Structures are given as structure tokens and as C-alpha cells.
Amino acid sequence: MVKNINPFIVAGKISPQYFCDRVEEASQLEKSIDNQMNVVLTSPRRMGKTSLVDFVFDKSEIKNNYITISVDILHTTTFREFIMCLGMAVFDSVATRSMKLRKQFVTFLKSLSASFGYDTVQNMPTFDVKIGDVQNPEFTLTEIFNYVENVGKRCIIVIDEFQQITRYPEKNIEAILRARIQKLSNVNIVFSGSQRRLMEEMFFSSRRPFFQSAKSLRLEPINRDVYQEFAKEHFKQAKKMITEEAFRYVYDTFNGVTLYVQRIMKDAFAETPTGQTCDIMVVKQLVEDYIAENDSRLREQLAYITEAQKELLYAIHKEKQAQGITSIAFNRKYRLRSPSSTQSASLRLLEYDLITRKEKVYFISDPLMSLWLDRRKV
């Protein structure tokens, strides 16, 4: 008996037959790479930026003509950590391709010579960089870029959660990176970020070093009808069905956020026996189960913010789309401490990505957090 493969992938790379839509976005990204353009890719978290990049990078046209390098800097807190992560990503993606490229890596990165070892069994250099090894980040950055400039094939570097550099304690990081990147002739960068406000300030404000240095590509939720047809077809191929009402409930409940829709669809597919139909009652229970599954994680997120920040978070949640949060009327309505305290709290919540501001409207960033707060009746 052949077991059905669950087509709703929520982790790892997604093969083309299980990749939903993003036709236009994938085409734009591929064209930008072919035209040697830098790209700033933005969307809320969990919308599928990484999956889109992986999907495009796996295309034969890209795989055969470029060396692709991905580095996630969300967890980094200093410029030295950034350099460490970039160096390791370049070694793993480029230097490991051949003995020649390994030897070149050792030759170019003289500032990190202490990080190199030698594997006598495989007869090749090894690389084990630590934060303390990065004594001169700017110099090491130049060495890394000089290396990728000279590897032969054109290189594409994706820096995920790029807005993180704005939180580093070191000054002028944007200017330092911009100065090095604009000199590259064999490398292009995809600057990927989930905090749209910060990313737009970095790339579209004339006062910032990266102003107009990259083509903008934004990911919005996948069209509901397209997503519904995708889900319906995969259920059908497994001799199962899902009602339109059930899918739309899931999509609308999570505002079309790809990760959450995929997860509930994955569970719904697993719960529906062959020959049976998944209806709205099934998905409603799966949504409740998923909220309960994430209870500890969501509680932990709130454990690290102050009381004033919680009060504002709850007020924005009740409004759903809050405007004029520093007005006297808004502060009186939700018994907040003061407009100045609200302003300070909002900046922190934006920084923590717990709330999002679009134009003058504030709302909870994570629809799962919003659903969880609904159940707690805060």
C-alpha cells in the first residue's frame, strides 16, 4: 500500500509540485538576478520569503549559472556576529565546492587564519570561526567580499532578516556595508526582511546609505481563490475533499499567512480519511488545537515586555486596527498611563515585532497571537 505524501509542506525546501503560486514574484526575482540587480524582499513573517528564495535558487537556470549563498542574521546582535555568520555561510556554500576554492578561501581570509584547521583524513582545510576570532570586522568583511568576487561564477548572497543590522551597537553599519557592496561586480545581494517599516526606511529614505540601491519586491498573501484551488486539487489527488467553507475559514482566520494556512491544511489532510470530506467543524477544532499547542511560546513572548507595553498591546488588540494611539481619547478609553508612555511603549512593541504600523494604523503582527489573546479575553 502506497501512503499518500502530505502535500502541505511547512518546513524545509518545497518541491515545485507542492509550491503554491508565487509565479509573478518568482519571475521578478529571477529576472532581477539575471539582470545583476540587488533586491530588497519584504513581507511579514511566515509569509514564505525563504521558501520563495529557495524555490528560485533551485531552478536549473539559477543553479547552473550562479553560486547561491544564504545567511540568516536574525539571531545576531553585533557586527562581529554578522561577519562570523557571513564567513561561515560563504565557506559552506562556496569553499566546500572544490579543493581550489578551499585553498583560495584560506588565502583570502588572512584575518581569520586562526580559525582554519586541517582534516588529515579528507586532506582539506576546515573552518571553525568564533566571535572572538573576528578582531577587525570591517577588514574581514572586505576579505570575504574579495573572495566571492574572485571565485569565477557569479554569486548571489541572500541576507535574511537584514533589518537586524539596525539594532547592532556599532555605529554606521549601514554605511560600511553599502560602501563595500556598491563596489562588487561579481556579486548581487537579496536583502530579505520581515519588518517592512524598518526595511522601507533603510532603502527608501534619502537620508539612509542604502537609498534606492535595490529593486523592491513585496510578498503579499497568496490570493485566496488560487490557494483554495491548490488545496482542493491536492485533496482530490488523494481521493479526499475539503469544502470551500472550511478552506475559507482557515484562510480568513489567519489573514492568509502562508505558514499558518499550510499548517492547518497539513493537519486537515492528515485527519481526513480517503474518500471523506474535511468540513468546517474539523478545521475549527484544528485551529483551536494549534492555538493551544502554541500557548507556552506565546506566553513566553509576553513575559519579556513591561506592564505598560502589555496594556498598549491589549488595547491595540481590542481595536483590531488602532489609530491615534497617542491621543488623549485613546489613552482614556483604555486607561493607559499617558500619551508619552504610550509612544515609548509603541516603539518597543514595533521593535519586538509584536505590533505592526501601516501608515497610521497599528495592529497585532502575528494573527496567531491575536487569536490567542481572543481566547484569553484580554
Secondary structure, 3 states (H helix, E strand, C coil): CCCCCCCCCCCCCCCHHHCCCCHHHHHHHHHHHHCCCCEEEECCCCCCHHHHHHHHHCCHHHHCCEEEEEEECCCCCCHHHHHHHHHHHHHHHCHHHCHHHHHHHHHHCHHHHHHEEEECCCCEEEECCCHHHCCCHHHHHHHHHHHHHCCCCEEEEEEECHHHHHHCCCCCHHHHHHHHHCCCCCEEEEEEECCHHHHHHHHHCCCCCCCCCCEEEECCCCCHHHHHHHHHHHHHHCCCEECHHHHHHHHHHCCCCHHHHHHHHHHHHHHCCCCCEECHHHHHHHHHHHHHHCHHHHHHHHHCCCHHHHHHHHHHHHHCCECCCCCHHHHHHCCCCCHHHHHHHHHHHHHCCCEEEECCEEEECCHHHHHHHHHHCC
